[in-house]
Amino acid sequence: MEDLPGGRVRVLTQETQIGRPAAALATERPNPMFNGPQAWLDGLVGAAAE
């Protein structure tokens, strides 16, 4: 996490998509490999707004 001007915060994330569990999730629709991190970030925004 990094403080930015204007009361903003940058959150940098990194993930790996290696192994059988990742391969199985990659075939699902909607794809939780993409939607999971976005849901986590949306939760952070909601908590910060409270």
C-alpha positions in Angstrom: 0.0 0.0 0.0 1.3 3.4 -0.9 0.0 6.9 0.2 -0.7 9.2 -2.8 -1.5 12.9 -3.0 -5.1 13.9 -2.6 -6.0 11.4 0.2 -5.6 8.4 -2.2 -4.0 5.1 -1.6 -2.4 2.7 -4.2 -2.8 -1.0 -3.6 -0.5 -3.2 -5.6 -1.3 -6.9 -5.8 0.5 -9.8 -7.4 -0.8 -13.3 -7.9 0.3 -16.5 -9.5 -1.9 -18.9 -11.5 0.1 -22.1 -11.3 -1.0 -25.6 -10.4 -4.1 -27.7 -10.7 -6.4 -25.5 -8.5 -5.6 -22.5 -10.6 -6.1 -24.4 -13.9 -9.5 -25.6 -12.6 -10.6 -22.1 -11.6 -9.5 -20.7 -14.9 -12.2 -22.8 -16.7 -15.1 -21.5 -14.6 -17.4 -18.7 -15.8 -17.4 -16.1 -14.4 -13.7 -16.6 -13.8 -12.9 -16.3 -10.0 -9.2 -15.8 -10.9 -10.2 -12.3 -12.1 -13.3 -11.6 -10.0 -11.9 -12.7 -6.6 -9.2 -10.0 -6.4 -11.6 -7.3 -7.7 -14.1 -8.3 -5.0 -11.4 -8.0 -2.4 -10.5 -4.5 -3.6 -14.2 -3.5 -3.7 -14.3 -4.6 0.0 -11.3 -2.5 0.9 -13.0 0.5 -0.7 -16.2 -0.1 1.2 -14.4 -0.5 4.5 -12.5 2.7 3.9 -15.7 4.6 3.1 -17.3 3.7 6.5 
